[in-house]
Amino acid sequence: MGIINVTPDSFYAGSRCDEESRLLRRMQQIVRDGATIVDIGGCSTRPNGSVVSEQEEWSRLDWALAAIRRSYPDIIISLDTFRPAIAQRAIEQYGIHLINDVSGGNEQMYRLAASKHTPYILTYTHDIESDTPMTIMSDMIDFFERRLDQLHQMGVSDVIIDPGFGFGKTTQQNWIILSHMSDLLLLDTPILVGISRKSMIYKTLNTEPEHALAGTIAATMAALQQGATIIRAHDIQETQQTIQIYRQTLC
């Protein structure tokens, strides 16, 4: 899953696209390097970031989704939003394929996903108070079990879970989750991992996002070994190479 942000303040500048020519160059790179999904967001969810209005979020997404649809009509589009109204407009006008909701969702969003038969990405964003692996993973599994049951009862049949690296978690807690993520396999649900150049990596390495590629690749390998199904990434070519090497270890 390749990342595109039509925002001026996403934490990694390399994913920002503020005009059509830059967006299409980024799309060309993402598709050429082998991503099968593009995840686009118009409202930054970085720590301490400002939340823009619904009108501003849509104005950023509208032109970008139109450009992607014109040039790449067959690409799978994931929409990174926590607003049901934004998701509904994107589904109805541009036929997006996935709702990537980093908020953990609510009944309005769940009803939308059910009515539009749109797969939903459920993210664990609760604040964690414990640093004990057993407690952290038990709480996460409990959350996912309850929300998955709710989603299924409301008619959402296709759900992907996301541990929510970086959301409401300390650096140590993020690493604990990554190290024990295979516990989530008992839920029998695809797992999306978004760790690309995040603070758990660059703070550990005492560097900045721009210099966190090697650390990201190492963490991506760990995620694959722990059962990740989808990797949300800034650097598609390097991530594809990591996946290829990982598959060789399964022989």
C-alpha positions, 0 to 999 in steps of 0.5 A: 500500500503506497502512501499519498498525502494531499496535505501540507503537514504530513510528518514525512515530506516525501509523501506530500502532493500539493499539485497534480503534476507532483501527484501523478509523478508519485502515482507513477512511482508507486505503480511502477515499483509494485504497489497494488493499493494507494492510500490517500489522505487529506487530513494529517493525523500526525502527533500534535497536528491540527485537524482541518475542517471537513470542507478543507479535507474534501477540497484537498481530496476531490481534485486528487481522487479525480486525477488518480481515477483519470490516469489510473482507473484500475488502481485500488484506492484506500481513503485515509479518513475518520469522517463518514461524510468524506468517505461517503462522497469519495465512494459515491463520486470516485468508487474508492475501495477501502475506508482506512479509518484511523479513529477506530470508527463509530456506528455512523462509519460502520453503517456507511461501510455496510450500506456501500459494501466497502471493506473497512480498516479498523485501527486500534488507537486507544491509549495504553497504560501498561508496558506489560506485553500480556496486558497490552495484547490482551486489551488489543485483542479484546478491542478487536473482538468486540468491534469485529463482532459489532461490524459483522452484526451491522453487515460489514463482511470485509474488515482489516485490522491495524494495530495503530502504531504511533497512535496513543502509544509510547515508543516502547509500547509500539515495539512490544506490539510489533514483537507480539503482533502474531497474537492477533492471528487468532482473530483470523483477520488480515493485518495492516501494518503502517510503521514506515518512517514513524517515530518509533523508528526514527526516535529509536535511531536518534534521527529524523524521518528522512533518514529512517529508511533502513530502520523501516525496512528492518521493522517491516521484516519483523512485521512480516515475520509476525503475520502482517498481510498488508504493508503501508509504505512510503518506499515501495521499491525497498518494501517490495524487495523486503517482501521478496527476501521474506518469502525466500525465508519461507522455502 
